[in-house]
Amino acid sequence: MYHHSGSVVQQAAGIATGVLEAHGADRDAMLFQRCTWCGTAMYHRLLCPVCQGSDLRTERSEGVGTVRHSTVLHRNTPAARNVSLIEMAEGFVVRGRVMGPPIGIHSGDRVRLSTAKDPVRGEPVFQLVDEPYRAWT
């Protein structure tokens, strides 16, 4: 019997999106995927961007990275906020927010994962490892 309720689509989507869901103690950890064919690390992908392989294994990130690019946004929010691209030590790049004054975050700053998800935007939140001393120079 065929019933068009979208349950097949929801089940298929549940398999793909459930790959990176954290359970238990790993709820504050950042999970990423690594291709078993070529070893490329990636964040929230269905296929490997290098070899197009679908055999991806989930790994836990140490949560340490470097700011590759940071910008300040003023739209859709009452206060300015930063959006940064963070290159993680494992080799993948993730979009997230760095805590602190938006103007004080620069490329090359070292960061550490603070929480795996921002409760409002769903992005990872990072904190600076070294305090910025740029104002002194």
Order of alpha helices (4+ residues) and beta strands (2+ residues): alpha-beta-beta-beta-beta-beta-beta-beta-beta
